[in-house]
Amino acid sequence: MTYTRIAQLKTPEQFSKYIESLNIKLDFDSELLSPTPLAQPYNFPTFDLQPSNRFCILPMEGWDASTDGKPTELVTRRWERFGQSGAKLIWGGEAVAVRPDGRANPNQLIINEANLSDIANLRESLVRTHATRWNVDDLLIGLQLTHSGRFCRPNDKKRMEPQILYPHPLLNKKFGLPDDYPVMNDDHIERLIEGYIHAAKLVQKAGFHFVDVKHCHGYLGHEFLSAVDRAGKFGGSFENRTRFLREIIAGIRAEAPGLEIGVRLSAYDFIPFKPDENGTGIPDNWSLATDYPYAFGGDGSGAGIDLMEPHQFLGQCEAMGIKLVNITAGSPYYVPHIQRPALFPPSDGYQPPEDPLVGVARLINATAELKAAHPNLCIVGTGYSYLQEWLPNVAQNVVRTGKADFVGIGRMALTYPEICADVLEGKPLQRKRICRTFSDCTTAPRNGMVSGCYPLDEFYMERPEAERLKEVKHDK
């Protein structure tokens, strides 16, 4: 399919008309205000600081730590660029594994005693970079904790070593697992909960303001939410499927008092997609005579949304005293078009089955619905990079009208971290640095290379992986 590129939509009238042609709702402001609503401070009652703008840098992992989980120069460069952005909320920096066998790749950061000082220094490098231009007293930084569950690759970038909660009939088949592949038992999960609590104590020692207990993108926390067929106390009912989170939070409250907690949540999911004969994404076959049950936040059709359980989840967060929630969707492994809308797929993906702007609108509107029902939560939105030149106009509208409290910047921060500062200062965007969603930052790690913006960042253009990446894309 051919979709109009965002860069071709030069005027508000053109952008509005194209949105209308897609039959979607995507609000934006035709004119950028000065001062911008994105420069409004946000008052966190639980923190002794007040972030002075509404930009958030989302977790961006690079497959480029050392094999023992320590930051390298590449990791430090990325975090320094996060500090360079001017955003006042840094959500986790990137996913950090709570144990070595739970890594998504052999070069993922690990939080443990041996790496504590290195991760503390990584945070300090971000703060020092931020301090060269801005006050740091209002800079709020968290660290995201993760276990990759079904998508563990702790020892080899190309060999999965899954740790699953239930036999998913489509994902087991997609990733070559037999139906009788062993699932994690409850004792293993209990030990893992203890590992999260211990990791959170280290996060606090490293100087972070909050810890994110990751529940998104198909990783273990997210898989708990869809474990409707799992027997025992961690599956079946909604209460059981959220027990993992509740027990981790209770432990953190008891053993790391004063450390705040956030949750990054895939608020809805779809059935896994696969390429058709033309390479365009289509839903996988669901042959059972029942609704598709494994999409948390799904309506049973496999490609629709029902936010009843996500609303319950956020209500539970409120009851547990969690104030920070970051809304995302789906998984990059089996339904990337709803998680990070892009015009160009990664090497292991599929051509977009819908205009990526439809996916952007879906995510922004779902986030707005959740925010409206949970006004006391601080909600961070995602899915903005595909908007490109129109990102400031949509972001301004979102914050101005209360659809979310912070606008999250993900892939865009790899090539153009200063987009936050430029918008806040009313400067025109640097068009040659705007992310065009070429997906090289995903194709590279999918093929064993470090992640980065190879098309636009001169630093990565000059690395040897750049030529290898061209060959991979040519052979695809």
N, C-alpha and C positions, 0 to 999 in steps of 0.2 A: 504494500500500500504506500501511497505517497501522501505525506502530510506537509502542510505549510510550515516552513521553518520560522521560529520566533523572530529571528533577526530580520525577516522580510516584513514584519508588521511594524511599520515606522511611526504610526500615529495612534492616539487613543481611539479614534474612530475605527481604524483598521483592526486594532486589537479587539475592541468591543464587538465588531461585526463578526470576527472569526469565532469568538467565544459563542456568540449567538448561533452561528452556523453549526456548532458542535452540540447544540441543545444542552448546554451545561450552565450551571450557576458558578461564576467566578468573579467575585466583586474586586474592583480595583479603583484607585483614585486617579483621575485623569491628570491632576496636577500634584506635584510634590510640594508639601507645605514647608515653610521656614518660620520658626524652627520645626523640625520634623517630630511627629509623635513618637518616632523610634528613639528619640533622645530623652524621653521621659524617664525619670528614675522609677524603680520598682521597690516598694517597701516590703521586705521580708520580716515578718514579726519574730521569726525564730533565729535570725542572723543579726549580728551586730554590725551589719553593713548594708548599704543601699546601692545596688547596681545602678549606674547612672544612664544606662541605655538598654534597649530591648533586643539586642542581638545576642545570640548564643552560638558558640561553635560546637558542633555535634561530634561525637566520637568518630575518628577517622584512622583506621588501622592500616599499617603499611607493610606487614610481613617482613620487617627489617630490623627486629631486635636481635640480640645474640641468642645462640641456641640455649643458653642458660637463663634466658628471659630478662636480660639487662638491656637498658637503652643503648643504642649505638648513636653515631653522629647523625645518621639519617633520621632516627626517631627524634633526637634533640632538635634538629633543624625544623621538623614539622611542628613540634610544640612551640618553638620560638616564633614561628609564623602565626600560630594561634594567638600568641601574646601580641604579635604585631598587628593583629586584625582590629584592635580597638573594642571588640566585643567584651562585655563585662560579665558574661556567664560562660564558663567553659565546662561543658557537660562531659566530663570523663576523659577528655583527651583522646583516649582510645580504649578498646576492650582489653582488660588485663585479667589473665587467667588466675583462678584461685588455686590451681594445682597443675603440675606439668602435663598429666595425661588428659586434661580438659582443654588443651589448646586447640585452636582452629588451624594452626600451622606451627612448624617447629621454630619459628622466629617471632612468636607472640610474647609480649611482656608477661612476666609472672610476678606476683606479689608474694614475697616470703622474706624471712629475716635476712637472707644473704643478699637480696636485692633492695632492701629497704632504703638504704642511703642513696642508691642510684636513682630510685624513683622519686625520693625527696629532692634530689638535685635536679631531676627532670622538671619537676614543678617549679623549682627556683629559677630555672633557665627561662621558663615562660614568663614568670613574674618580672625578672630582670629586663627582658625584652619589652614587656608592656611598660615598664617604668621609664624607658628612654623617651616616651612621648606622653604618657598619661599617669594619673594618680593610680596607685595600686590599692588604696584603702577601700575601694568599692569593687574590687575584682573577686568574683565568687568562682571557686574552682572545685570540681568534684573528680572522682575517679570511678570508672565503670568496672564492676567485677563481673566476671563471666565464667561459665563452663559451657563448652561448645556442644555437649551432648551428642546428638545424631551426626554432627558435622566435625567431630574431632579428627585432627590430623597432627598428632603431637610429635611424630618422629620422621615423617616423610611428607613433603608437600603434595605428593600425588597419591598417597595411600591413606584412605580413611580408616579410622579405628573407632567406629561409632559406639556410643554409650546411649542406649535408647530407653524410653519409658514404656513403650508399647509397640507392637508390630503394626506399623502403618501400612495398609495394603498397597498404596501407591508409592510412597516414598521408599519402602523396603525394596520394591521392584525397581524403582528408578535408580537406586544406588547399589543394586546388586546384593541385597541382604536376603537370606532365606526367611521364610515365614517363621521358622523356629529360632531365629537369632535371639540370643539371650537378652533379657531386659534387666535393667538395674533393679536390685532388690531394695527393700525398705531400709535395711541396715546400711547399705552403701549410701543411700540418700541421707540418712541421719548423720553419717560421718561427713558427708559433703556439706551439710548444713553447718556443722561445727567448723569446717574449713572456711566457709564464707564469713562466719562470725570472727574467726581468728584473723582472716584477711582484712576485715573492716577495722579491727584494732590497729593493724599495721598502717592502714590508710590514714587513720587519725594521727598516728605517730609521724607520718610523713608530711603532715601539715595541711591536708586537704580539708575543705569545709564540709563536704558531704560525700557519700558513697552511693553509687547507683547499683541497685540489684537488678540486673538486666533481665527483662522479660519480653524479648522481641526477636524477630528475624529467624525463627526456627531453631534457635539455640535452646539449651536445656530449660531455662526458666519459662520460655514461651511454650515448649512442648508440654510442660505440666498443664497448661491451660486447656490443651486439647486432649488430655489423657482420659477421655470419657469411657474407654473400654478397660482401663487399668483397674485391677482389683486392689483392695487394701486401702490404707488411709491416705494415699497420695493420688488417688484416681477416682473416677466416677462422678461424684457430686461436685458442685461448684465449691463447696466448703473444703472438700478433700483436695481438689485441684489447685487451690490457693494455699494449702497448708505449708508448702515449701517456703513461700514468701513470708507467711505469718511467723513461722518459727525462726527464720533468719532475722526478721525485724525484731522480734522479742529478744533474741540473743544479743543483737547489736545494742539495743536499748540498755540491756543489763550490763554488758561488758565494755561498751564504748560510749558511756554517757556524754552527751554534748555533740556527738557526731550526727549530723543530719542525714536523712536517707531520701533518695530519689528513686524513681522507677521509670525506665524507658520501656514502653509498652507497645507491642504490635496490637493495635486496637481492633483490627479486623484482618482476616486472612481469606484466601481463595483456595480452591482446589489446585494442585500442581498443574502448571501449563507445560506444553511440549511443542516443538516446531512441527508444523504440517509439512506437506511435500514441497511447499514453496518457502519454508523457513519461518513462516509467521506463527506466532504463538496461538495455541488452541488448548482448551481444557483437556486434561487427561480423561480417559474413559472411566466412568464410574458405573459399573455394571450391576451393582446391588440394587435391590428394589426398595431402597430407603433413601432419605435425605442424606447428603454428605455431612457427616458429624464432626469432622476433624478441623474445621476452620473456626477458631475462636473469633467471635464477632461476626460470623457468617450467618446467612439466612437459610442454609440447608441446600441451596441451589448450587453451591460451589463457586458462584460468581456474583454474589450479592451480600449486602451488609445488614446485620441486625445487632444493634449496639446494646441490647439488654444486659448481657453479661459484662461487657466493658463498663457499663454504668455501675453494675454491682461491684466490679473490681475497684473502680475509683472511689465508690462509697466505702469500701473496705479500707482503702488507703487513707481516706479521711479519718475513719474511726481509729486507725493505728497512728495517727499524728503525722502522716507523710504529707508534705506540702508541695513537693516538686514532682511533676509528672511530665515526661517527654513522649508525645504521641507520634508513632510511626505505624507501619503496616507491613504485613506479609513477610517474605523472606527472599534474600537474593539468590538462594539456591534453587527455588522451584517456582517463584512467581515474582520475578524482579520488576515487572512493569507496574505493579501496584506499590512497590516499595521505594523505587527510585526511578521515576519516569524518565525515559531517555529516548532519543531518536535513533541512536546507534547502539545495538546490543553488545555485550561482551562476547568473547569467542565461544563460550559454552551456552549462550543464551538463544534467543529467538527474536525475530523481527516484531516490533510492537504490534499487538492485536488491536490497539486503539490509539488515537492521537494521544501522545504523552500528556497533553494539556488536560485531558479527561482524568488521568490519574492524579495530576496535581490538584484539580478541583475536588475530586473525591476525598483526598486526604485533608485538604484545608477545611472542607465542609463538615467532615466527620469530627475533626478536632474542634470546630466551632460548636457543634452540637454537644460534645462532651463538656466543653468549657461552660456553656450556658447552664448546664445542669449541675455543675460543680464549681460555682464561682469562687469558692474559697481556696481552691487549688491553684497553684502557679503552673500554668500549662505552657509547655514549649511546643511549637509546631515544627513540622518538617515537610520536605518535598518541594522546596522553593528553587533549587538550582536550575531546573528546566525552564523557569520563567525568564532567565537571562536578562535582557534589557528591561523587562517589565517587573523584575523582582522588587525594586524599590516601591513601585506603585501598588503592588499587591500587598507587600509587607506593611506598608503604611496603613492601608485600609484595614488589614487584619488587627493591628494593634489599636488603631484609632477607634474601631467599632467593638473591641473586646472579644474578637474571635479566638484570640490566644494572647498570652502575656509576653512571650518572647518568640522571635523568629529565628529558627535554627538554620545555620549555614553548614552544609556538609561538603560535598565535592568541590563546590565553588572555592572553599578555603584553601584547597591544594594549590591552585594556580593564582588566585586573586584574593588573598586574605584581607587586603585593605578595602575590599568592597564595603565592609561595614563602616570603616572610617570615612570613606568617600561619601557614602549616603548620609551619614550623620553630619558631615560638614557641608552638604549641599553641592558637592563637586559632581561633574559629569562622570559617568562610568568609563573606565578604560576598556574600550570594546575589544581590543586585541587580547585581553587577559580574561575575558568572560568564558566560563565553562560552557562548552557546546554539547556536553554529554556524549562525548565520543566513546566513553566506557573503557579507555585504555587503563585507567586506574584500577579497573576490575580485571580486565583481560590479562594484565601483567601478572598479578598474583595467581590467577587461575592457571597460569603456565609457569609457575615457579620463580617468578621475578618479583623484585620489590615493587610496591605500589607507588605511584606518583603521576603527575600530569605530564606525560611525555609529549603531547602535541603543543603545549603552551608554555611550560616551565623550562627555561633554558638549562637549568641545572640537570633536569632529567633528560632533556634532548641530547646532552653530551655524554650521558652514561652509556656503557656498552650494551645495556639491556634494550636501548632504543632500537638498535638494528635488529636484535632478536625479535622484538615485538613486531616490527614491520614484517618480518618473515612469517611469524605466526598468523598475522592478519591476512597476509597474502595467500597463505596456504589454506585458510579457512573456506 
